[in-house]
Structures are given as structure tokens and as C-alpha cells.
Amino acid sequence: MKTYIEISVPIRYNAHWFESLRTVLNNVNVRWQKGYYHITMAFMDETAEGVDWKQILDRHFSQTAAFEMTFDKIDVFTSRPGKHIINLTATQVPQRFLSLVEDIRNEMVNAGCKIQSSFKLHVTLGRASFPDFKLLKIREIIETVTLPQLSLTLTEVDFRVFRGPVIYETSLSK
């Protein structure tokens, strides 16, 4: 079964910068994410059976303080040919966050999970198909949007079945 660990990012669909982004890309075929914004810390293509995930996740998250992260860039990358992810990201990621992500991913692999994708810190804003647009052109358009620095506190963590229910949830201490 496919599962993933996510940390929620409290942004709003109706934020002025997000409305501006949708406006400048109104000629591009984008499926905008409407709520449910998060960073995927680890996506397991195959999740091992019979492992006590709660114990593993509690060990990593029970003593972890909330993360302060400043999101300061809107970007786009290609997820597979012809498919692109328009996203919010941070140019300066706290080392404590990166270390936690690496530790969790390593422990999941050691427990028997298969993780094929590497970690790329991003918050998906929309998924696009734009065969008529070059990726660099989309990036140029995106750069016209003024993004205020968004300093956010990240506290809510979920372990989910892909397109399914939450298996585990916790709140990081503030």
C-alpha cells in the first residue's frame, strides 16, 4: 500500500498572492489545490506490513518542537513529462527540519518501505499540463507575482494512506 507522511502548511486559497498567481496563469491548464496544503516528508511507494508505525513516528515526533519556516518563493518543476507542479517553497530550510526528514525516511526504508522519490521541499499549489508553454516561460510568468515572506509555524503531522484515511496524527509542541 502507498502511504505518506505530511506536515501541514497553513496557507489560504484566497490569499492575495495566491489570487494573483491564479490570475497570471489563467491561460494555462492548471488544477489548483483548494486547501489541504502540506509538505510531503516521505512518500512510501510500498509500505511494509506488520511494522509498528505509531512507535516509529512517536519516537520522531513526540519530542520534536514545531518548525518555523519562511516560504519566500513560488516555483514550478516537472514531475513527469508534460506534468508540472506549481509550488510554494523556502530558499532557507531549517537544518533541523531536513535532518528530521532524512532520519524518518531512513528509518522507513530500514523498516522495509520502498521510497523511490527524493525529498524536495515544496507545497503543491497546482498541477499543470502545458504542452504549449515551455517550463522557463511559466517560471517567468510566476516571477511576476509578488510573494510576501510567509513565516509560518508548522505543527500538524499526519501519516496517510495515499488517497485514503489518516493512520496517525500528531501536533508538534510549540
C-alpha positions as CSV (number, residue, x, y, z in Angstrom):
1,M,0.0,0.0,0.0
2,K,1.2,3.5,-0.7
3,T,1.4,5.9,2.2
4,Y,3.0,9.2,3.1
5,I,4.0,11.5,6.0
6,E,3.0,15.1,5.7
7,I,3.3,18.3,7.7
8,S,0.5,20.8,7.1
9,V,1.3,24.3,5.9
10,P,-1.3,26.9,6.9
11,I,-1.9,28.9,3.8
12,R,-5.1,30.2,2.4
13,Y,-6.5,29.8,-1.1
14,N,-7.9,33.3,-1.0
15,A,-4.6,35.0,0.0
16,H,-3.9,38.0,-2.3
17,W,-0.6,36.5,-3.6
18,F,-2.4,33.2,-4.4
19,E,-5.2,35.0,-6.3
20,S,-2.5,36.9,-8.2
21,L,-0.8,33.7,-9.2
22,R,-4.0,32.2,-10.4
23,T,-4.7,35.3,-12.4
24,V,-1.4,35.4,-14.2
25,L,-1.7,31.7,-15.1
26,N,-5.3,31.9,-16.2
27,N,-4.3,30.9,-19.8
28,V,-2.5,27.7,-18.5
29,N,-4.3,24.5,-17.8
30,V,-3.9,24.3,-14.0
31,R,-5.8,22.2,-11.5
32,W,-5.4,24.3,-8.4
33,Q,-5.2,22.8,-5.0
34,K,-8.0,24.1,-2.8
35,G,-7.0,23.7,0.7
36,Y,-5.1,20.7,2.2
37,Y,-1.6,22.3,1.8
38,H,1.3,20.3,3.1
39,I,5.0,19.2,2.7
40,T,5.3,15.5,1.9
41,M,8.2,14.4,4.2
42,A,8.2,10.8,2.9
43,F,6.2,9.0,0.2
44,M,6.3,5.3,0.6
45,D,5.6,3.5,-2.7
46,E,5.3,0.3,-0.8
47,T,4.7,0.2,3.0
48,A,5.9,-2.8,4.9
49,E,3.3,-4.9,6.7
50,G,3.5,-5.7,10.5
51,V,5.6,-2.7,11.5
52,D,4.5,-0.6,14.5
53,W,4.4,2.8,12.6
54,K,3.0,4.6,15.7
55,Q,6.0,3.7,17.7
56,I,8.4,4.8,15.0
57,L,6.6,8.1,14.4
58,D,6.1,8.8,18.1
59,R,9.8,8.4,18.6
60,H,10.5,11.0,15.9
61,F,7.7,13.4,16.7
62,S,6.9,13.2,20.4
63,Q,9.9,15.3,21.4
64,T,10.0,17.5,18.2
65,A,9.2,21.2,18.6
66,A,7.1,22.9,15.9
67,F,9.0,24.3,12.9
68,E,9.2,28.0,12.0
69,M,9.7,28.2,8.2
70,T,9.7,31.1,5.9
71,F,8.2,30.5,2.5
72,D,9.6,33.0,0.1
73,K,9.4,31.6,-3.4
74,I,6.8,30.4,-5.9
75,D,8.3,27.9,-8.3
76,V,7.5,25.1,-10.8
77,F,9.1,21.8,-11.6
78,T,8.4,18.9,-13.9
79,S,7.0,15.8,-12.1
80,R,6.9,13.7,-15.3
81,P,6.8,14.5,-19.0
82,G,4.2,17.1,-19.7
83,K,3.1,17.3,-16.0
84,H,4.3,20.1,-13.8
85,I,3.9,21.2,-10.1
86,I,3.4,24.8,-9.3
87,N,4.5,25.2,-5.7
88,L,5.5,27.3,-2.8
89,T,8.9,26.7,-1.3
90,A,11.5,28.1,1.1
91,T,15.0,29.1,0.0
92,Q,16.4,28.7,3.5
93,V,15.2,25.4,5.1
94,P,16.0,24.8,8.8
95,Q,18.7,22.1,9.1
96,R,16.7,20.6,12.0
97,F,13.8,20.0,9.6
98,L,16.0,18.5,6.9
99,S,17.6,16.2,9.5
100,L,14.2,15.0,10.7
101,V,13.1,14.3,7.2
102,E,16.2,12.3,6.5
103,D,16.0,10.4,9.7
104,I,12.4,9.4,9.1
105,R,13.0,8.4,5.5
106,N,16.0,6.3,6.5
107,E,14.0,4.6,9.3
108,M,11.1,3.9,7.0
109,V,13.4,2.3,4.4
110,N,15.1,0.2,7.2
111,A,11.7,-1.0,8.3
112,G,11.0,-2.3,4.8
113,C,9.3,0.5,3.0
114,K,10.2,1.4,-0.6
115,I,10.8,5.1,-1.2
116,Q,11.6,5.9,-4.8
117,S,11.4,9.7,-4.8
118,S,13.9,12.0,-3.3
119,F,12.8,14.8,-0.9
120,K,12.1,18.2,-2.4
121,L,10.6,20.7,-0.1
122,H,7.6,22.1,-1.8
123,V,3.9,22.9,-1.1
124,T,1.8,22.0,-4.1
125,L,-0.4,24.9,-5.2
126,G,-1.5,23.4,-8.6
127,R,-0.8,20.7,-11.1
128,A,-0.5,21.7,-14.7
129,S,-0.3,20.3,-18.2
130,F,1.1,22.9,-20.5
131,P,2.3,21.5,-23.8
132,D,2.0,24.9,-25.4
133,F,4.2,26.6,-22.8
134,K,7.8,26.0,-22.0
135,L,8.8,25.5,-18.4
136,L,11.0,28.5,-18.4
137,K,8.1,30.6,-19.8
138,I,5.9,29.5,-16.9
139,R,8.7,30.4,-14.4
140,E,9.0,33.9,-16.0
141,I,5.2,34.4,-15.5
142,I,5.3,33.1,-11.9
143,E,8.1,35.5,-11.1
144,T,5.8,38.5,-11.8
145,V,3.8,37.6,-8.7
146,T,4.8,39.4,-5.5
147,L,5.0,36.9,-2.7
148,P,5.3,38.3,0.8
149,Q,7.6,36.3,3.0
150,L,5.3,33.9,4.8
151,S,6.8,32.9,8.2
152,L,4.6,30.1,9.3
153,T,4.6,27.7,12.3
154,L,4.3,24.0,11.2
155,T,2.7,21.8,13.8
156,E,0.3,19.3,12.3
157,V,1.7,15.9,11.1
158,D,-0.2,13.1,9.5
159,F,0.6,9.6,8.2
160,R,-1.9,8.8,5.5
161,V,-2.8,6.1,3.1
162,F,-2.4,7.6,-0.4
163,R,-5.9,8.8,-1.4
164,G,-7.2,7.3,1.8
165,P,-7.6,7.8,5.6
166,V,-5.2,9.2,8.2
167,I,-3.4,6.4,10.0
168,Y,-1.5,8.5,12.6
169,E,-1.7,12.2,13.5
170,T,0.1,14.4,16.0
171,S,0.8,18.0,16.9
172,L,4.3,19.2,17.4
173,S,4.8,21.2,20.6
174,K,5.1,25.0,20.2
